Amino acid sequence: MRRDSRSSSDVKRLLPGSLGEGLTLEAIRPLFPLFEHASTGAISVDAEARLTWINDSYCRLLGIEDPASAIGRPVAEVVPHTRMPEVVRSGRPILLDIMEFEEHQLVVMRLPLHDRESGAVSGAVAFIVFDDLEPLTPLIGKYRRLQQDLAVARRALAKRGARYDMGDFIGASPSVLEVKRRARLAAARATPVLLLGETGTGKEVLAQAIHGASPRGDLPFVAVNVAAVPENLLEAEFFGVVPGAFTGADRRPRQGKFQLADGGTLFLDEVGDMPQAVQAKLLRALQEGEVEPLGSNEVKRVDVRVIAATSCDLEAMVAEGRFRSDLYYRLNVLRIRVPPLRERLAIGCSWG
């Protein structure tokens, strides 16, 4: 394959406007002869993603002996792994994309074409801007690792959604019906919720049901049991850690629960067990909508709806000075008392 080190800069210089913004077929057509020398491969398609032009270099790369035989055919039949139909459908450019063809790895730029009068998408053009990727091998490796990490993160995010809905909070007693009524009311609001009840009454089930029925239901639901996390690790658990923040810290940054729950719901179970030093930082995160990872001076914005739960008597703890009153009032916006299991069983309700 011919390797032309001028490809990237020459193609960009030939394009009118900012990387083809508002590009029309009338503006680009006179440049087609120049693309024969400025790009290893160049094509254009119409509004139906059918090939309207292809340069000789691309024909040689694709093994097409007669360019005329390709004109009018769907581009997907001519160019393997093409994303030109996507550009035509969306009207959005794909400025730099790695395309693999046999043993070749190519960096391709794809731009939509617009009708000069109506502005509607009338087609698209694409150019190979790099055909020798050896100097870019480290960058490509990093790009692929990021793609793999992103795929893993997306799968993990999908698993973080709510597993329970209102139907999983079983019972038909007046107290259970009142709990469900208030839970639906909570789901319609973005305010904090405080769930009060004995251990084992299904407070997390109810929290997930509230999250699932809320506008945030498709976003993460992240739970942390405050009582289960050692006191010296709670701050890192909530707000994250930068590399080297403390002796033995991971060399990679680790996101805290607030960042993992960004856009969704953070469930704080057994919030009454939270040390006062962490209470102050939690209050700031709730008030300001921002967190500062351990070992960092950088503040990160977060959008998190908090549902807290406890089996403690928080009012008594506030009176005794063991729980901050300002945090209590911040959490206690919509309070739901969850009836103990024995009350439900006593009137014939079951728990699952």
C-alpha positions in Angstrom: 0.0 0.0 0.0 1.3 3.5 -0.8 2.2 5.5 2.2 1.9 9.2 2.0 3.1 11.2 5.0 1.2 14.2 3.7 -2.2 12.7 4.1 -3.4 14.1 7.4 -2.3 17.7 7.0 -3.1 18.0 3.3 -6.7 16.7 3.7 -7.4 19.0 6.6 -6.0 22.0 4.7 -8.2 21.2 1.7 -11.4 21.2 3.7 -13.3 24.5 3.9 -14.6 25.6 7.3 -13.8 23.9 10.6 -13.1 20.3 9.8 -15.9 20.2 7.3 -18.6 21.9 9.4 -21.5 22.8 7.1 -19.7 21.1 4.2 -21.7 20.8 0.9 -21.2 18.6 -2.1 -20.9 21.7 -4.3 -18.0 22.9 -2.1 -16.2 19.5 -1.9 -16.7 18.2 -5.5 -14.0 20.5 -7.1 -11.5 19.1 -4.6 -11.9 15.5 -5.6 -9.0 15.6 -8.1 -6.7 16.9 -5.4 -7.7 14.1 -3.1 -6.2 11.6 -5.5 -2.8 12.7 -4.3 -3.6 14.0 -0.8 -5.2 10.9 0.6 -4.5 7.1 0.5 -8.2 6.6 0.3 -11.2 8.9 -0.2 -14.9 8.3 -1.0 -18.2 10.0 -1.1 -21.8 8.7 -0.7 -25.3 10.1 -1.2 -28.2 10.4 1.2 -28.9 6.7 0.8 -25.3 5.8 1.7 -24.6 4.7 -1.9 -21.2 5.3 -3.4 -20.9 8.3 -5.6 -17.1 8.6 -5.9 -14.0 6.7 -5.0 -10.4 7.6 -5.7 -7.9 5.3 -7.4 -5.8 4.8 -4.3 -8.8 3.4 -2.4 -9.7 1.2 -5.3 -6.2 -0.4 -5.3 -6.4 -0.9 -1.5 -9.8 -2.6 -1.8 -8.9 -4.6 -4.9 -11.4 -2.9 -7.1 -10.3 -3.1 -10.7 -13.0 -0.9 -12.3 -14.0 2.1 -10.1 -17.2 2.5 -12.2 -18.4 -0.9 -11.0 -18.6 0.4 -7.4 -20.5 3.6 -8.1 -24.2 3.4 -7.1 -23.7 0.4 -4.8 -24.4 0.6 -1.0 -21.1 1.6 0.5 -21.3 -1.3 3.0 -21.0 -3.7 0.1 -17.8 -2.0 -1.1 -15.9 -0.9 2.0 -15.7 -3.5 4.9 -16.5 -2.2 8.4 -17.6 1.3 7.1 -19.4 3.7 9.3 -20.6 5.9 6.5 -24.3 5.0 6.9 -24.0 6.0 10.6 -22.7 9.5 9.5 -25.5 9.9 7.0 -28.2 8.9 9.5 -26.9 11.0 12.4 -25.5 14.0 10.5 -22.6 13.9 12.9 -18.9 13.6 11.9 -16.6 10.9 13.1 -13.4 12.8 13.0 -10.8 10.2 13.8 -11.6 6.5 13.9 -9.4 3.4 13.6 -10.6 1.0 10.8 -9.1 -2.4 10.2 -9.0 -3.9 6.8 -7.2 -7.2 6.3 -3.7 -6.5 7.7 -4.1 -2.8 7.4 -5.0 -0.4 10.2 -6.2 3.0 9.0 -7.2 6.2 10.7 -10.3 7.6 8.9 -12.1 10.9 9.0 -15.8 10.9 8.0 -17.8 14.1 7.5 -21.5 14.6 6.6 -22.4 16.7 3.5 -25.4 19.1 3.7 -27.8 20.4 1.1 -26.8 24.0 0.3 -30.4 25.3 0.6 -32.2 23.1 3.1 -29.3 22.2 5.3 -30.4 18.5 5.3 -27.8 15.8 5.2 -27.3 14.9 1.5 -24.4 12.4 1.9 -21.0 12.1 3.4 -17.3 12.0 2.5 -14.5 10.0 4.1 -10.7 10.2 3.9 -7.9 8.0 5.2 -5.7 10.4 7.1 -3.1 7.9 8.3 -2.2 4.6 6.7 1.1 4.0 8.5 0.2 3.5 12.2 3.5 2.2 13.4 4.5 5.5 15.0 1.0 5.6 16.6 1.2 2.0 18.1 1.5 3.1 21.7 -1.4 5.5 21.3 -3.5 2.9 19.6 -2.8 0.4 22.4 -3.9 2.9 25.0 -7.0 3.7 22.9 -7.9 0.0 22.8 -7.3 -0.5 26.5 -9.6 2.5 27.2 -12.3 0.9 25.0 -12.0 -2.3 26.9 -12.1 -0.5 30.3 -15.2 1.4 29.1 -16.9 -1.8 28.1 -16.2 -3.3 31.5 -17.4 -0.1 33.2 -20.6 -0.1 31.2 -21.3 -3.8 32.2 -20.6 -2.9 35.8 -22.9 0.1 35.6 -25.7 -2.0 34.2 -25.4 -4.3 37.2 -25.6 -1.4 39.6 -29.3 -0.7 38.8 -32.1 -1.5 41.2 -32.9 -5.2 41.6 -36.2 -4.7 43.5 -39.4 -2.8 42.9 -42.5 -1.9 45.0 -43.9 -5.4 44.4 -41.0 -6.9 46.3 -41.9 -5.1 49.4 -44.6 -7.6 50.4 -47.5 -7.0 52.6 -51.0 -5.7 52.6 -51.4 -4.3 56.2 -52.4 -0.6 56.6 -48.8 0.1 57.8 -47.3 -1.5 54.7 -49.7 0.3 52.3 -48.7 3.5 54.0 -45.0 2.7 53.5 -45.6 2.1 49.8 -47.6 5.3 49.5 -44.8 7.3 51.0 -42.2 5.4 48.9 -44.0 6.4 45.7 -44.2 9.9 46.9 -40.4 9.8 47.6 -39.8 8.3 44.1 -41.4 11.4 42.5 -39.1 13.7 44.3 -35.3 14.3 44.3 -35.1 15.1 48.0 -33.2 12.9 50.6 -35.1 10.1 52.2 -34.6 8.6 55.7 -35.7 5.0 56.3 -36.2 4.1 59.9 -36.7 0.6 61.2 -35.2 -2.4 62.8 -32.5 -4.5 61.2 -33.9 -7.0 58.7 -37.0 -5.1 57.8 -36.1 -4.7 54.2 -34.9 -1.1 54.1 -32.5 -1.7 51.2 -35.3 -3.4 49.2 -37.5 -0.3 49.8 -34.6 2.0 48.9 -34.0 0.2 45.6 -37.8 0.3 44.9 -37.8 4.1 45.4 -34.8 4.4 43.1 -36.2 2.2 40.4 -39.5 4.1 40.4 -37.8 7.5 40.2 -36.6 9.5 37.1 -33.1 8.2 38.1 -34.1 4.6 37.8 -31.9 3.8 34.8 -28.9 5.3 36.5 -26.7 3.7 39.2 -27.9 2.6 42.6 -24.8 2.4 44.8 -25.1 1.0 48.4 -22.6 1.3 51.2 -23.1 -0.2 54.7 -21.5 2.4 57.0 -21.2 -0.1 59.9 -19.3 -2.6 57.7 -16.5 -0.2 56.6 -13.6 0.4 59.0 -13.6 3.9 60.4 -10.2 4.8 58.9 -11.4 3.8 55.4 -14.8 5.5 55.3 -13.6 8.7 53.8 -11.8 6.9 51.0 -14.9 4.7 50.5 -17.2 7.8 50.1 -15.0 10.2 48.3 -12.3 8.2 46.5 -8.5 8.1 46.6 -5.8 9.5 44.3 -2.5 7.4 43.8 -0.2 7.7 46.8 -2.7 9.4 49.1 -1.5 7.3 52.0 0.9 4.4 52.7 -0.3 1.3 50.9 -2.7 3.2 48.6 -3.3 1.8 45.2 -1.1 3.2 42.4 -4.3 3.8 40.4 -7.0 6.3 41.3 -10.1 4.8 42.9 -13.5 6.4 42.6 -15.6 6.8 45.8 -19.2 5.8 46.1 -20.4 9.4 45.4 -18.7 9.4 42.0 -19.9 5.8 41.2 -23.4 7.0 42.1 -23.2 10.2 40.0 -26.6 10.8 38.4 -28.2 8.1 40.4 -28.9 7.2 44.0 -26.5 6.6 46.9 -27.9 4.4 49.7 -26.3 4.9 53.1 -27.2 1.9 55.2 -26.7 2.1 59.0 -25.9 5.8 58.7 -26.2 6.2 62.5 -22.9 4.3 62.8 -21.0 7.1 61.0 -18.1 8.7 62.9 -18.6 12.5 63.5 -15.5 13.4 61.5 -17.0 11.7 58.4 -20.4 13.2 59.2 -19.0 16.7 58.6 -17.6 15.8 55.2 -20.8 14.0 54.2 -22.8 17.1 55.1 -20.5 19.2 52.9 -20.9 16.8 50.0 -24.7 16.9 50.3 -24.8 20.7 50.7 -22.3 21.6 47.9 -22.8 18.7 45.5 -19.1 18.1 45.3 -16.4 15.8 46.7 -12.7 16.0 47.1 -10.9 12.6 46.8 -8.5 11.7 49.5 -5.0 13.1 48.7 -6.3 15.5 46.1 -6.9 19.3 46.0 -9.3 18.9 43.0 -13.0 19.2 43.7 -15.3 17.0 41.6 -19.0 17.9 41.0 -21.5 15.1 41.7 -25.3 14.8 41.3 -26.4 12.2 43.8 -29.8 11.5 45.4 -29.3 10.1 48.9 -31.4 7.6 50.7 -30.2 6.9 54.2 -31.4 4.1 56.6 -30.8 3.3 60.2 -32.0 1.2 63.1 -30.7 3.8 65.6 -32.7 6.5 67.3 -31.1 9.4 65.5 -33.1 12.0 67.4 -31.8 10.7 70.7 -28.2 10.6 69.2 -28.6 14.2 68.2 -29.7 15.2 71.7 -26.7 13.3 73.1 -24.3 15.0 70.7 -23.4 11.8 68.9 -25.0 12.7 65.6 -24.8 16.1 63.9 -28.1 17.9 64.0 -27.5 19.7 60.7 -26.8 16.4 59.0 -29.9 14.8 60.6 -32.1 17.6 59.2 -30.4 17.3 55.8 -31.2 13.6 55.6 -34.6 13.8 57.3 -36.5 15.5 54.5 -38.9 12.7 53.8 -39.0 10.1 56.6 -40.5 6.6 56.2 -40.9 4.3 59.2 -40.6 0.7 58.0 -42.7 -1.7 60.2 -40.9 -4.6 61.8 -41.4 -8.0 60.3 -43.3 -9.4 63.3 -46.1 -6.9 62.8 -46.6 -8.0 59.2 -46.5 -11.7 60.1 -48.9 -11.1 63.0 -51.6 -10.1 60.6 -50.8 -12.8 58.1 -48.5 -11.0 55.8 -45.4 -12.8 54.4 -41.9 -11.4 53.7 -39.8 -12.4 50.8 
